[in-house]
Amino acid sequence: MLGGRAATAADTDCHLRVTVELTPDVPNASDVGFLSSLLNNHPEYRLDLLQRDDPSRIELELAGPGPAYICQNVVETMRRDARVLLHPRGH
């Protein structure tokens, strides 16, 4: 029975890859403080830097509780950030 509950919890977790283009005034896109600031008021989520193509384009992993529509709400919050030029895309 315990294994069944664990599988259900894993199914509702959010793990999404997001590509973001940033304004030139962002000094260090890989800074943990900057990444967490993109989450605004979603402290239960985490952004991890996966790749930095150039100073303004980064690929991130968004992780936190689900379901998927709540995860998308976090991405929508990131889209409204003034430091984001290209709307985040989830993969």
C-alpha positions in Angstrom: 0.0 0.0 0.0 2.8 2.4 0.8 4.4 1.9 -2.6 1.1 2.9 -4.3 0.9 6.2 -2.5 4.5 7.0 -3.4 3.8 6.4 -7.1 0.8 8.6 -6.9 2.8 11.4 -5.4 5.5 11.1 -8.0 2.8 11.4 -10.8 1.8 14.8 -9.5 5.3 16.3 -9.3 6.3 19.0 -11.7 9.5 18.6 -13.7 9.7 20.9 -16.7 12.5 22.2 -18.9 12.2 25.9 -19.6 14.3 28.0 -22.1 14.4 31.7 -21.1 16.0 34.7 -22.9 17.0 37.5 -20.5 17.5 41.3 -20.8 21.2 42.4 -21.1 21.1 44.0 -17.6 21.0 40.6 -15.8 24.6 40.4 -14.4 24.8 36.7 -13.6 22.0 34.5 -14.9 23.4 31.5 -13.1 23.2 33.2 -9.7 21.0 31.1 -7.3 19.4 34.3 -5.9 18.5 35.5 -9.4 17.0 32.2 -10.4 14.9 32.0 -7.3 13.7 35.6 -7.9 12.2 34.4 -11.2 9.8 32.2 -9.2 8.3 35.3 -7.5 6.0 34.0 -4.8 6.3 30.3 -5.5 8.8 29.2 -2.8 7.8 25.5 -3.1 9.3 25.4 -6.6 13.0 25.3 -7.6 14.9 26.4 -10.7 18.1 24.7 -11.6 20.4 25.9 -14.4 20.9 23.2 -17.0 22.6 25.1 -19.8 23.7 28.6 -20.7 23.9 29.0 -24.5 25.1 32.6 -24.3 24.9 35.4 -21.7 21.2 36.0 -22.3 19.8 32.6 -23.0 19.5 29.9 -20.3 17.9 26.5 -20.0 16.4 25.7 -16.7 14.6 22.8 -14.9 11.5 23.8 -12.9 10.7 21.4 -10.1 8.0 21.4 -7.5 4.6 20.0 -6.6 2.1 19.4 -9.3 -0.3 18.9 -10.9 0.8 20.1 -14.4 -1.6 23.2 -14.5 0.0 24.6 -11.4 3.4 24.1 -12.9 2.3 26.1 -15.9 1.1 28.9 -13.6 4.7 29.2 -12.3 5.9 29.5 -15.9 3.3 32.2 -16.5 4.7 34.1 -13.5 8.1 34.0 -15.1 6.7 35.3 -18.4 5.6 38.5 -16.6 9.1 39.2 -15.2 10.5 42.4 -16.8 14.0 40.7 -17.1 12.5 38.1 -19.4 12.6 39.0 -23.1 11.6 35.7 -24.7 8.7 34.0 -23.2 9.7 30.8 -21.3 9.0 27.7 -23.2 8.4 24.4 -21.5 9.7 21.2 -23.1 
